[in-house]
Amino acid sequence: MIYSNIGNGEKLMTVTIYDVAREAGVSMATVSRVVNNNPNVKPQTRKKVYEAIERLGYRPNAVARGLASKKTTTVGVIIPDISNPTVAEVARGIEDIANMYHYNIILCNADRRKEKEIRVINTLLEKQVDGLLFMGGKVTDDHLKAFQSSTVPIVLCATSDEKRSVPSVDIDHELAAYDAVRALIERGHRKIGMISGTLEDLTQNFMRFQGYRRALEEAGLEFREEYVRIGNSRYESGIEVMNYFLQLPDRPTAILAANDEMAIGAIHTMQDNGLSVPGDISIIGIDNVRIASMVRPRLTTVAQPMYDIGAVSMRLLTKLMKNEHVEEPRVILPHELILRDSVGTV
């Protein structure tokens, strides 16, 4: 460590590339080549530099390295809600592939607020990241404007824009909801309700609502407005909407919740009212979060391949950052219906 005596105490000084070069007895250019993994350095010299780095506790400055190489090997990841259980699995997929290709991650939580998302996008670009992964909800014109100002590649993760103008990795949300409702219809259900997320999100919640409606129409079942209520994707809104359904004189025999968290809220409301799932009402969710298999009854749900969405998004971004050929910039991954205990027959 390098210290300087200031006043009555010692103050820790930042170790620079100059200090490492002096310690190793080489030029600063040689240290720079070692730090940036340039192969044109003799093994013995490389060893001397690494030993000096270790002795001095030198930490290369990513931004400074980026100025020299025009690359920081850093990727910015914007997530909508760090408390969302699906986010952790997506982030794990992102990080595993990032590590494989020697990229570092800056993870930023945007709290599902558009203004904060735009601000974080601009902040990450100012930090000279090599690419951005945006894992949000609705992609607005303001988002697209911020993306267009970027000089680095951007990939949408678990979402997409309406115009399909930005590379993305997602599932077919309309088909996922359609398959869930078809599973209910095949088990004899004719009065099927839905706890939806906000329909302003045209790429996810609205498409799930469209899938719900298409399944009803293809089966010749009436679409009833009183059977659809909007939640906010939280457990508490599942409770609130389920209480509404229980007050209906002609209540549904089955409920599709737009995510597992609201579905679990609905299950607990049923149990709190002395009712049985699926005996009185069947409930099905979407996402397949880990707790879906822990609640009782275990939740039937449509699984999104969250880890794969993260991993494929990061791999797509690495290709774009390295200017490699990308055959299909908009990737749709398969979903899977997971049949457990919360859906019965009528």
ChimeraX attribute file (.defattr): number of C-alpha atoms within 10 A of each C-alpha:
attribute: neighborCount
match mode: 1-to-1
recipient: residues
	/A:1	10
	/A:2	13
	/A:3	11
	/A:4	10
	/A:5	9
	/A:6	8
	/A:7	7
	/A:8	6
	/A:9	8
	/A:10	11
	/A:11	12
	/A:12	11
	/A:13	10
	/A:14	14
	/A:15	17
	/A:16	16
	/A:17	21
	/A:18	14
	/A:19	17
	/A:20	25
	/A:21	20
	/A:22	14
	/A:23	16
	/A:24	21
	/A:25	13
	/A:26	15
	/A:27	13
	/A:28	17
	/A:29	12
	/A:30	20
	/A:31	26
	/A:32	17
	/A:33	14
	/A:34	20
	/A:35	17
	/A:36	14
	/A:37	11
	/A:38	11
	/A:39	10
	/A:40	10
	/A:41	14
	/A:42	10
	/A:43	11
	/A:44	8
	/A:45	16
	/A:46	20
	/A:47	14
	/A:48	18
	/A:49	24
	/A:50	17
	/A:51	15
	/A:52	20
	/A:53	23
	/A:54	12
	/A:55	12
	/A:56	17
	/A:57	14
	/A:58	17
	/A:59	13
	/A:60	15
	/A:61	11
	/A:62	16
	/A:63	17
	/A:64	12
	/A:65	16
	/A:66	18
	/A:67	11
	/A:68	11
	/A:69	11
	/A:70	13
	/A:71	16
	/A:72	21
	/A:73	21
	/A:74	22
	/A:75	26
	/A:76	24
	/A:77	27
	/A:78	25
	/A:79	24
	/A:80	20
	/A:81	17
	/A:82	16
	/A:83	10
	/A:84	14
	/A:85	16
	/A:86	19
	/A:87	19
	/A:88	16
	/A:89	20
	/A:90	23
	/A:91	21
	/A:92	16
	/A:93	20
	/A:94	24
	/A:95	20
	/A:96	16
	/A:97	18
	/A:98	21
	/A:99	11
	/A:100	9
	/A:101	13
	/A:102	12
	/A:103	17
	/A:104	16
	/A:105	19
	/A:106	12
	/A:107	15
	/A:108	18
	/A:109	18
	/A:110	21
	/A:111	16
	/A:112	15
	/A:113	13
	/A:114	18
	/A:115	12
	/A:116	14
	/A:117	24
	/A:118	18
	/A:119	12
	/A:120	18
	/A:121	22
	/A:122	15
	/A:123	13
	/A:124	21
	/A:125	20
	/A:126	10
	/A:127	14
	/A:128	21
	/A:129	25
	/A:130	25
	/A:131	24
	/A:132	27
	/A:133	25
	/A:134	25
	/A:135	28
	/A:136	22
	/A:137	23
	/A:138	20
	/A:139	20
	/A:140	14
	/A:141	11
	/A:142	13
	/A:143	17
	/A:144	15
	/A:145	11
	/A:146	16
	/A:147	21
	/A:148	13
	/A:149	10
	/A:150	16
	/A:151	11
	/A:152	16
	/A:153	23
	/A:154	25
	/A:155	25
	/A:156	25
	/A:157	29
	/A:158	26
	/A:159	24
	/A:160	27
	/A:161	20
	/A:162	14
	/A:163	7
	/A:164	10
	/A:165	11
	/A:166	17
	/A:167	21
	/A:168	28
	/A:169	24
	/A:170	26
	/A:171	22
	/A:172	20
	/A:173	24
	/A:174	21
	/A:175	19
	/A:176	25
	/A:177	30
	/A:178	21
	/A:179	19
	/A:180	26
	/A:181	26
	/A:182	20
	/A:183	17
	/A:184	25
	/A:185	20
	/A:186	12
	/A:187	13
	/A:188	14
	/A:189	20
	/A:190	18
	/A:191	19
	/A:192	25
	/A:193	25
	/A:194	30
	/A:195	28
	/A:196	25
	/A:197	23
	/A:198	17
	/A:199	17
	/A:200	11
	/A:201	17
	/A:202	20
	/A:203	21
	/A:204	24
	/A:205	24
	/A:206	19
	/A:207	20
	/A:208	29
	/A:209	24
	/A:210	19
	/A:211	23
	/A:212	28
	/A:213	20
	/A:214	20
	/A:215	22
	/A:216	20
	/A:217	12
	/A:218	9
	/A:219	12
	/A:220	10
	/A:221	15
	/A:222	12
	/A:223	16
	/A:224	11
	/A:225	9
	/A:226	13
	/A:227	18
	/A:228	20
	/A:229	20
	/A:230	17
	/A:231	22
	/A:232	14
	/A:233	21
	/A:234	17
	/A:235	18
	/A:236	17
	/A:237	22
	/A:238	30
	/A:239	20
	/A:240	17
	/A:241	21
	/A:242	24
	/A:243	15
	/A:244	14
	/A:245	21
	/A:246	16
	/A:247	9
	/A:248	11
	/A:249	7
	/A:250	10
	/A:251	16
	/A:252	20
	/A:253	21
	/A:254	28
	/A:255	26
	/A:256	27
	/A:257	31
	/A:258	32
	/A:259	25
	/A:260	31
	/A:261	24
	/A:262	30
	/A:263	32
	/A:264	27
	/A:265	20
	/A:266	28
	/A:267	27
	/A:268	21
	/A:269	20
	/A:270	20
	/A:271	11
	/A:272	10
	/A:273	10
	/A:274	8
	/A:275	15
	/A:276	16
	/A:277	22
	/A:278	20
	/A:279	13
	/A:280	14
	/A:281	23
	/A:282	25
	/A:283	29
	/A:284	34
	/A:285	29
	/A:286	29
	/A:287	23
	/A:288	24
	/A:289	23
	/A:290	12
	/A:291	13
	/A:292	21
	/A:293	16
	/A:294	10
	/A:295	14
	/A:296	13
	/A:297	18
	/A:298	18
	/A:299	29
	/A:300	24
	/A:301	31
	/A:302	24
	/A:303	19
	/A:304	24
	/A:305	21
	/A:306	26
	/A:307	19
	/A:308	18
	/A:309	26
	/A:310	28
	/A:311	24
	/A:312	22
	/A:313	30
	/A:314	30
	/A:315	18
	/A:316	23
	/A:317	28
	/A:318	20
	/A:319	13
	/A:320	20
	/A:321	18
	/A:322	10
	/A:323	10
	/A:324	11
	/A:325	9
	/A:326	12
	/A:327	7
	/A:328	10
	/A:329	18
	/A:330	19
	/A:331	19
	/A:332	15
	/A:333	16
	/A:334	13
	/A:335	20
	/A:336	16
	/A:337	20
	/A:338	18
	/A:339	15
	/A:340	15
	/A:341	18
	/A:342	24
	/A:343	24
	/A:344	19
	/A:345	15
	/A:346	17
